[in-house]
Amino acid sequence: MAERLAVFFDPCIFEHDTGQGFFEARESPYLPVIESHPENAARVRNMLAVLQQGPIAEALDWHAGAAAQRQDLERFHVAAYIDELASNPADETRWYSGTTVFGPGSYDICRNAAGQALAAASHVFDGKSKLAYALLRPPGHHAQPEMADGYCFFNNIGVAIESLRARGLKSAAVIDWDVHHGNGTQEGYYNDPDILTISLHMNHGAWGETHPQTGAVDEVGDGRGLGKNLNLPMPYGAGDSAYARVFDEIVAPMVRAHRPEILFIANGQDANQFDPNGRQLLSMQGFYELGKRARALADECCAGRLVLVQEGGYAISYAAYCLHAILEGVLGREPGLPDPLAYMQEDTGGLDEFIKQMQRRYAASLG
């Protein structure tokens, strides 16, 4: 029987309005042309379209999850923070950082996004499917228990994991290949021995009060969670082969050692070669290989239970194609969507030394 993927999506997510400006900042008084905020509805409209019309369309089963309820959100987020988001005037726009825009009606839309992740996770946990993907916005991996950051308000994966734990889940692993450090997920599970958090990201460091975490290798967890947070600040321009090798030689051994019951992927495509927010130069083929590896690791470690949750990806056309490539890899299909912007293989000089440094740093955890 051909493999199938359950996709969770609700069109209300298009109504989250991040407006226009100087890319992700407020508009400049010196420039006559303003542009859309990078986290806009158009990027997800393209993702939806390529899934509905591309080669894997026949393998997708579509569902719509209900919005996350207050009790769902409180399992990961502080009550006062939820109150703050809920109390925003319905007709006003608020900036939670220099880049993070909360528009009219965004509270219920953010609840809906978290609900899609929760529903996808429940679908897999309940044995209805081994593979699920939540197509949503805004993203969530920068949202900390009591703070918005990086376009994110509710930590969609965190909300989903905590819902499953309330129903008996004992352990999980999160692999975050969004190009930015998954600081919100790290913060939520930094003292937790049962949730392994792994982030592959460009080495951007902290970026202010809303993102004090550095994403450096010395952030390894604390207390009972010591050793359960793994940061991989990838060299700029790392490319396809670097991500594949780091996954095989660092990420996979860590997940195997943790032995999760379910594997989550923070599924951003902003490490792609044309993304305005990233510098890592991955191609569609690179993302295909990540999808294939995630599926194989889930098969090996947690009976195939794999949940992917949409994060970043801001090259409006190419990110959609990269998403399709990831899901082709997850489904075990041969690539069926040609790369319209293929490029020559990158130079991976220095990669051996980077991997050796990471292996030395995480030697104890890697066994």
Rosetta blueprint (number, residue, H / E / L):
1 M L
2 A L
3 E L
4 R L
5 L E
6 A E
7 V E
8 F E
9 F L
10 D L
11 P H
12 C H
13 I H
14 F H
15 E H
16 H L
17 D L
18 T L
19 G L
20 Q E
21 G E
22 F E
23 F L
24 E L
25 A E
26 R L
27 E L
28 S L
29 P L
30 Y L
31 L L
32 P L
33 V L
34 I L
35 E E
36 S E
37 H L
38 P L
39 E L
40 N L
41 A H
42 A H
43 R H
44 V H
45 R H
46 N H
47 M H
48 L H
49 A H
50 V H
51 L H
52 Q H
53 Q H
54 G L
55 P L
56 I L
57 A H
58 E H
59 A H
60 L E
61 D E
62 W E
63 H E
64 A L
65 G L
66 A L
67 A L
68 A L
69 Q L
70 R H
71 Q H
72 D H
73 L H
74 E H
75 R L
76 F L
77 H L
78 V L
79 A H
80 A H
81 Y H
82 I H
83 D H
84 E H
85 L H
86 A H
87 S L
88 N L
89 P L
90 A L
91 D L
92 E L
93 T L
94 R E
95 W E
96 Y L
97 S L
98 G L
99 T L
100 T L
101 V E
102 F E
103 G L
104 P L
105 G L
106 S H
107 Y H
108 D H
109 I H
110 C H
111 R H
112 N H
113 A H
114 A H
115 G H
116 Q H
117 A H
118 L H
119 A H
120 A H
121 A H
122 S H
123 H H
124 V H
125 F H
126 D L
127 G L
128 K L
129 S L
130 K L
131 L E
132 A E
133 Y E
134 A E
135 L L
136 L L
137 R L
138 P L
139 P L
140 G L
141 H L
142 H L
143 A L
144 Q E
145 P L
146 E L
147 M E
148 A L
149 D E
150 G L
151 Y L
152 C E
153 F L
154 F L
155 N L
156 N H
157 I H
158 G H
159 V H
160 A H
161 I H
162 E H
163 S H
164 L H
165 R H
166 A L
167 R L
168 G L
169 L L
170 K L
171 S L
172 A E
173 A E
174 V E
175 I E
176 D E
177 W L
178 D L
179 V L
180 H L
181 H L
182 G L
183 N H
184 G H
185 T H
186 Q H
187 E H
188 G H
189 Y H
190 Y L
191 N L
192 D L
193 P L
194 D L
195 I E
196 L E
197 T E
198 I E
199 S E
200 L E
201 H E
202 M E
203 N L
204 H L
205 G L
206 A L
207 W L
208 G E
209 E L
210 T L
211 H E
212 P L
213 Q L
214 T L
215 G L
216 A L
217 V L
218 D L
219 E L
220 V L
221 G L
222 D L
223 G H
224 R H
225 G H
226 L L
227 G L
228 K L
229 N E
230 L E
231 N E
232 L E
233 P E
234 M E
235 P L
236 Y L
237 G L
238 A L
239 G H
240 D H
241 S H
242 A H
243 Y H
244 A H
245 R H
246 V H
247 F H
248 D H
249 E H
250 I H
251 V H
252 A H
253 P H
254 M H
255 V H
256 R H
257 A H
258 H H
259 R L
260 P L
261 E L
262 I L
263 L E
264 F E
265 I E
266 A E
267 N E
268 G L
269 Q L
270 D L
271 A L
272 N E
273 Q L
274 F L
275 D L
276 P L
277 N L
278 G L
279 R L
280 Q L
281 L L
282 L E
283 S L
284 M H
285 Q H
286 G H
287 F H
288 Y H
289 E H
290 L H
291 G H
292 K H
293 R H
294 A H
295 R H
296 A H
297 L H
298 A H
299 D H
300 E H
301 C H
302 C L
303 A L
304 G L
305 R L
306 L E
307 V E
308 L E
309 V E
310 Q E
311 E L
312 G L
313 G L
314 Y L
315 A L
316 I L
317 S L
318 Y H
319 A H
320 A H
321 Y H
322 C H
323 L H
324 H H
325 A H
326 I H
327 L H
328 E H
329 G H
330 V H
331 L H
332 G L
333 R L
334 E L
335 P L
336 G L
337 L L
338 P L
339 D L
340 P L
341 L L
342 A L
343 Y L
344 M L
345 Q L
346 E L
347 D L
348 T L
349 G L
350 G L
351 L H
352 D H
353 E H
354 F H
355 I H
356 K H
357 Q H
358 M H
359 Q H
360 R H
361 R H
362 Y L
363 A H
364 A H
365 S H
366 L H
367 G L
